[in-house]
Amino acid sequence: MVSIGIIGAPNKGKSTLFSSLTLNEVAIANYPFTTIKPNKGIAYLSKRCVESDFNTRCNARDNLCIDGTRLIPINIIDTAGLVKGAHQGRGMGNQFLNDISGAEGFIIVADLSGKTDQNGNPCDSCNPVDDVEFIIEEIVKWLSSILKRNMPSISRIEDGPSALQQILSSFKLRKEQIEEAIEQNSLSSRYIRWSNDEIEQFSRYVISRYKSFIVAANKDDLNYNKEYLKELESRYPTVHCSADIELALRRADQKGIISYRPWESRFRILKETDSIALKDALSRIEDYLVRNNGTHVQELINRLVFDIMKYIVVYPVENENSLSDSNGNILLDAILLKEGSTAEDLAYIIHSDLAKNMLYAIDARSKMRIPKEYILKDNDIIKIVSKRSY
């Protein structure tokens, strides 16, 4: 399952964003280091289900389908706030950084309202761009510190990329990616003895090239300087949002007070109330949704995974005519795969024996036979034909 890390300085709204995405109950407070240990949960990407293309109803299994919208699970990790000097152990330091090492992508949470500084303390007009810059810099320095610490052992191995891959195994870097980073930065690859500057050069390239991220310009329900948002959007992939309002909506939906779907920009009141405070709160939220066309929290993870990380959705079936498995379940699974993945890659995800004995595949839309090397497209519906059944 795809894993996304929520990162940022303290008191930017990370835990609120985590809760709004997962509905996990976590500590949320208006002071630094509310989160000590990483919170982990499941969030759902939203995407139009292909069932509508065939005028049928799917039987979603590990994911959900609501009125034609497919919800696909991903892992979300919320970690302790990162402060300057974390790579040297300041604040939660290396514990934080180790928590996110295996994440494939990151949401960097910035305070668009400019009301908190880089340590999470109150501030009148702090630029959220600074929130993002120092987070990226700390991650680069953290990776650099790992390499510096292990350089004596790395330098004893002739195959430098293999030595680096072993050291950075938790960082999920492939050997070919390491080799590309070395080549692009004109660095030595045998018996590596890089200088501190070369180590940082390599680390900066790896972070920018192989770790996907998006900026959550959070707290857009508060007054904010529009120039801050323009600057963020000009420098980083950015979505402005309100985790606070999204969480309020999801909790109200969970309690049956309203009907709310995160991929929509409106809600419907289910229970009338005599509470003036609740009526006022719902009225303010409704005004916000109309002005902003939603909270954009769902857009945040959709854009990161589909547009930036370049994942597609593919539906494996056993019967290309009924679009079902052997038990008659229609479009049971929706699987996330990287752009460029092949039909054989899909077979390996289903079962290694299926892939090892794969003969070819069938495109369920065209009913045509396709080779193992076929490059999958978004919303493909594929039957794997193998000497071994599912």
Disulfide bonds with the S-S distance in Angstrom:
Cys123-Cys126 1.91
